Amino acid sequence: MRNGFLRVAACAPHVKVADVDYNISRIIEKLDGLVKQKTELAVFPEMSLTGYTCADLFHNFMLIDAAAAALARLVDYSREVRVIDFVVGLPVRVDGAMYNCAALVQQGEVSLVAKSYIPNYNEFYERRWWRPLPFPTEREVMVGDVKCRLTNCNIFRSHGAQIGIEICEDLWVPIPPSCRLAMAGAQVILNLSASDDLIGKYDYLKKLISQQSARCLCAYAYAGAGWGESSTDLVFDGKAVIAENGSIIASNRRWEPDDNTVVADIDIQAIDRDRMHTSTFADCAVNEAVGISVADSHISHHASGYDWSDDDKLLRHIDPHPFVPSDPAVMDERCDEILNLSL
């Protein structure tokens, strides 16, 4: 973190369904590019190691083992690079059951967060492959040769910030896990998603993301399934969106195979200030943060591994006129509102 800003990326790289070697090569390629941009935290889509539309192949041991081997490769990568924390999606088998998991990889350590809510309506059939993880759960598991912490009740530290993770459908339920995570102190929420596209759904989703970041007084980074995922009757556009305190501060252009990553500097200090100022936030946290804790780790998460200089520009727009809308239509509406308020 530099001067209170955390550099975060949401990525939707190209995938080939069930081709784990190809998918991990694209993820590592993307990570290498993000390191050059001095990115500190990155989120990739749901099932990004395997592809989301593998269907019954999620019960195939060859695919499960390939994903575990890919995770081991990413652990080795993180030990070598050490400056960027990142989250990828993969299938995980525990005690004979399958879980849809996000893997947070940090300097050789792995924490798994299982998807809380498994959709089985409309075009979704996820209950056929996955089961939800009972809340609260925190235990040690092995994914291939990698020792991991499996949890759904932890927030994590990254470069001086506190991070929460949820997966796709978790955002769409009446009380998303991110609500409890934010109440327990998470300043940044990462969402690994594979939400397909329907007419009008994108606008609704962006409102959902921005409203959740507003309600939780947090930053929200969302990575949707990318180019090449559409191997079924579902369509995916590779969405990458970052919101902060109710405003979308970065989003990519849809349907562009090469425009699948956004990077932005999150103002962690502004989030903390807003939470202090909004006194009811702490009141709500007393009731809603039950069962959530900060995960223990031996890694130092406070100092950035990058050498920052004055040439490193801030990756976000700072409006020089924050109280004057730049859009003429919004300006007219604002002026009309001011005039009516003064009557």
C-alpha positions in Angstrom: 0.0 0.0 0.0 1.3 3.5 -0.9 -0.1 6.6 0.8 -3.2 4.8 1.8 -3.9 3.4 -1.7 -4.1 -0.3 -2.5 -3.6 -1.2 -6.1 -6.2 -3.8 -7.1 -6.9 -5.7 -10.4 -9.9 -7.5 -11.7 -9.0 -9.9 -14.5 -11.0 -12.1 -16.9 -8.4 -13.8 -19.0 -9.0 -16.1 -22.0 -9.9 -19.7 -21.0 -10.2 -23.1 -22.7 -12.7 -25.3 -20.9 -11.1 -28.2 -19.1 -7.6 -27.2 -20.4 -5.9 -26.4 -17.1 -2.4 -26.0 -18.6 -3.7 -23.4 -21.0 -5.6 -21.6 -18.3 -2.8 -21.4 -15.9 -0.4 -20.2 -18.5 -2.8 -17.2 -19.2 -3.1 -16.5 -15.5 0.6 -16.4 -15.0 1.1 -14.3 -18.1 -1.5 -11.9 -16.7 0.2 -11.9 -13.3 3.5 -11.0 -14.8 1.9 -8.0 -16.5 0.2 -6.9 -13.3 3.5 -7.1 -11.4 5.0 -4.6 -14.0 2.1 -2.3 -13.1 2.9 -2.7 -9.4 -0.4 -4.4 -8.6 -0.7 -5.6 -5.1 -3.9 -7.7 -5.2 -5.7 -9.4 -8.1 -8.9 -11.4 -8.5 -9.6 -13.9 -11.3 -13.0 -15.5 -12.2 -14.9 -18.4 -10.7 -13.3 -21.7 -11.7 -10.6 -19.8 -13.6 -8.2 -22.8 -13.4 -10.6 -25.2 -15.2 -13.3 -23.1 -16.8 -16.8 -22.7 -15.3 -18.7 -24.7 -17.9 -17.0 -28.1 -17.4 -20.3 -29.6 -16.1 -20.0 -33.3 -15.1 -16.2 -33.1 -15.7 -16.1 -31.5 -12.3 -16.5 -35.0 -11.0 -13.6 -36.3 -13.1 -10.5 -37.0 -11.1 -8.2 -36.1 -14.0 -9.6 -32.5 -13.9 -9.6 -32.3 -10.1 -6.0 -33.4 -10.0 -5.0 -31.1 -12.8 -6.5 -28.2 -10.9 -4.6 -29.2 -7.7 -1.3 -29.4 -9.7 -2.0 -26.0 -11.2 -2.5 -24.5 -7.7 0.9 -25.9 -6.7 2.4 -24.1 -9.7 0.8 -20.9 -8.6 2.1 -21.4 -5.0 5.7 -21.7 -6.4 5.1 -18.6 -8.5 3.9 -16.7 -5.5 7.0 -17.7 -3.5 9.3 -16.4 -6.3 7.4 -13.1 -7.0 6.2 -12.3 -3.4 4.9 -8.8 -4.3 1.3 -9.7 -5.5 -1.4 -11.6 -3.7 -4.0 -13.1 -6.0 -7.2 -15.2 -6.0 -8.2 -17.9 -8.5 -11.1 -20.3 -8.7 -10.9 -24.1 -8.7 -12.9 -27.3 -7.7 -11.8 -28.8 -4.4 -12.7 -32.3 -3.1 -12.9 -32.6 0.7 -14.2 -35.8 2.4 -15.8 -37.0 -0.8 -17.7 -33.8 -1.4 -17.0 -31.1 -4.1 -16.7 -27.4 -3.3 -16.6 -24.4 -5.5 -13.6 -22.6 -4.1 -11.6 -19.4 -4.3 -7.9 -19.8 -3.5 -6.1 -16.8 -2.1 -2.4 -17.3 -2.8 0.1 -15.2 -0.8 3.8 -15.9 -0.8 3.4 -19.6 -0.7 0.4 -19.7 1.7 -3.1 -20.7 0.4 -6.5 -20.0 2.0 -9.6 -21.5 0.4 -13.0 -19.8 0.6 -15.9 -22.0 -0.4 -19.0 -20.6 -2.2 -21.7 -20.0 0.3 -24.8 -20.1 -1.9 -25.2 -22.7 -4.8 -27.8 -21.7 -7.4 -30.0 -24.3 -8.9 -32.6 -22.3 -10.8 -33.1 -20.9 -14.3 -30.0 -21.7 -16.3 -27.9 -22.8 -13.2 -27.5 -26.5 -12.2 -24.7 -26.1 -9.7 -26.2 -28.3 -7.0 -25.4 -31.2 -9.4 -21.7 -30.6 -8.7 -21.2 -28.5 -5.6 -22.4 -28.4 -2.0 -22.4 -25.4 0.3 -19.9 -25.3 3.2 -21.7 -25.0 6.6 -21.1 -21.7 8.3 -18.8 -21.3 10.2 -16.1 -23.6 9.0 -12.3 -23.3 9.4 -10.2 -26.4 8.9 -6.9 -27.5 7.3 -7.2 -29.6 4.1 -4.8 -30.9 1.4 -5.4 -30.0 -2.2 -3.0 -32.3 -4.0 0.3 -31.6 -2.3 -0.7 -28.1 -1.1 -1.7 -27.6 2.5 -4.6 -25.1 2.7 -6.9 -23.4 5.2 -10.5 -24.0 4.1 -12.9 -21.4 5.6 -16.0 -19.3 5.1 -15.6 -17.2 8.2 -12.3 -15.4 7.8 -11.1 -12.1 6.4 -7.5 -11.8 5.3 -4.7 -9.3 5.3 -3.0 -8.0 2.2 -0.5 -5.2 2.0 -2.0 -3.4 5.0 -5.6 -3.9 4.0 -8.2 -6.4 5.1 -9.8 -8.5 2.4 -13.0 -10.5 2.1 -13.9 -13.0 -0.6 -17.3 -14.2 -2.0 -18.2 -16.1 -5.2 -20.8 -15.1 -7.8 -24.2 -16.0 -6.5 -23.1 -14.9 -3.0 -23.6 -11.3 -4.1 -27.2 -11.9 -5.4 -28.7 -13.3 -2.1 -30.7 -11.0 0.3 -27.8 -10.9 2.8 -24.5 -11.5 1.0 -21.5 -12.8 2.9 -19.7 -9.6 2.1 -22.1 -7.8 4.5 -20.7 -9.8 7.5 -17.2 -9.6 6.1 -17.4 -5.8 5.9 -18.9 -5.5 9.3 -15.9 -7.6 10.6 -13.4 -5.1 9.1 -12.9 -6.1 5.4 -12.2 -3.0 3.4 -12.0 -4.7 0.0 -14.3 -7.5 -1.2 -13.2 -9.7 -4.1 -15.9 -11.6 -6.1 -14.9 -14.4 -8.4 -17.8 -14.8 -10.8 -19.1 -16.7 -13.8 -22.4 -14.9 -14.2 -23.7 -15.4 -17.7 -25.1 -12.6 -19.8 -28.8 -11.9 -20.6 -30.4 -8.8 -22.0 -30.3 -6.0 -19.4 -28.4 -8.1 -16.9 -25.2 -6.1 -17.1 -26.7 -2.8 -16.0 -28.5 -4.5 -13.1 -25.2 -6.2 -12.1 -23.2 -2.9 -12.1 -25.9 -1.4 -9.9 -25.7 -4.4 -7.6 -21.9 -4.0 -7.3 -22.0 -0.3 -6.7 -24.8 -0.6 -4.2 -23.1 -3.3 -2.3 -19.9 -1.2 -2.1 -22.0 1.7 -0.9 -23.9 -0.3 1.7 -20.8 -1.9 3.1 -18.6 1.2 2.7 -16.0 -0.8 1.0 -14.2 -1.4 -2.3 -15.6 -4.2 -4.5 -13.6 -5.9 -7.2 -15.5 -8.3 -9.5 -14.0 -10.6 -12.1 -16.4 -12.5 -14.5 -15.8 -15.5 -16.7 -13.8 -14.6 -19.7 -13.4 -15.2 -23.5 -13.7 -18.8 -24.5 -16.0 -19.9 -21.7 -19.1 -20.0 -23.9 -18.9 -23.7 -24.6 -22.6 -24.3 -23.8 -25.8 -22.3 -24.4 -24.6 -19.7 -21.9 -22.8 -16.5 -23.0 -20.0 -14.7 -21.1 -18.5 -11.4 -21.9 -15.5 -11.2 -19.5 -16.6 -8.5 -17.1 -14.1 -6.7 -14.9 -15.5 -4.1 -12.5 -14.1 -2.2 -9.5 -16.3 -0.1 -7.3 -15.6 2.0 -4.2 -18.2 3.5 -1.8 -21.0 3.4 -4.3 -19.1 4.5 -7.4 -17.7 2.4 -10.3 -14.1 3.6 -10.6 -13.0 1.1 -13.3 -14.7 -1.2 -15.7 -13.6 -2.8 -19.0 -15.3 -2.8 -22.4 -17.5 -5.8 -22.8 -17.1 -8.4 -25.7 -13.5 -7.4 -26.2 -11.2 -10.4 -26.1 -8.1 -8.3 -25.3 -9.8 -5.8 -23.0 -10.3 -8.1 -20.0 -8.4 -6.4 -17.1 -8.9 -3.3 -15.0 -6.5 -1.9 -12.4 -7.3 0.8 -9.9 -5.9 2.3 -6.7 -8.4 1.9 -3.8 -8.5 4.6 -1.2 -8.3 2.6 2.0 -8.0 5.6 4.2 -11.2 7.1 2.7 -13.1 3.9 3.4 -11.9 3.9 7.0 -12.8 7.6 7.4 -16.3 7.0 6.0 -16.8 4.1 8.4 -15.8 6.2 11.4 -18.0 9.1 10.2 -21.1 6.9 9.7 -21.7 6.0 13.3 -24.4 3.4 12.5 -21.8 1.3 10.6 -20.1 0.3 13.9 -23.6 -0.2 15.5 -24.5 -2.6 12.8 -21.1 -4.4 13.1 -21.9 -5.3 16.7 -24.9 -7.4 15.4 -23.7 -8.7 12.1 -20.0 -9.5 12.4 -20.6 -12.5 14.6 -18.5 -15.5 13.7 -16.1 -13.7 11.4 -12.4 -13.3 12.4 -9.1 -12.2 10.8 -7.1 -15.2 9.6 -3.7 -15.7 11.3 -0.6 -15.8 9.1 3.1 -15.6 9.4 3.4 -13.3 6.3 4.0 -9.6 6.8 1.2 -7.9 4.9 1.9 -4.3 5.8 4.8 -3.2 3.7 4.5 -3.2 -0.1 7.1 -5.2 -2.0 7.4 -2.6 -4.7 9.8 0.4 -4.9 7.5 3.3 -5.5 8.7 6.6 -7.0 7.2 9.9 -7.9 6.9 8.7 -11.5 4.3 6.1 -10.4 1.0 7.8 -11.1 -2.2 7.1 -9.3 -4.4 4.7 -11.2 -7.8 6.4 -10.6 -9.5 9.5 -11.7 -9.6 12.4 -9.2 -12.4 14.8 -10.1 -11.2 18.4 -9.7 -14.8 19.5 -9.4 -16.5 16.8 -7.2 -19.6 18.8 -6.5 -20.3 19.9 -10.1 -21.5 17.1 -12.4 -19.8 16.9 -15.8 -22.8 15.4 -17.6 -25.1 18.2 -18.7 -28.2 16.1 -18.1 -27.1 15.3 -14.6 -26.2 19.0 -14.1 -29.7 20.1 -15.1 -31.3 17.6 -12.7 -29.0 18.7 -9.9 -29.8 22.4 -10.5 -33.5 21.6 -10.5 -33.1 19.8 -7.3 -31.2 22.7 -5.7 -33.8 25.2 -6.8 -36.7 23.1 -5.4 -34.9 22.5 -2.1 -34.4 26.3 -1.7 -38.1 27.1 -2.2 
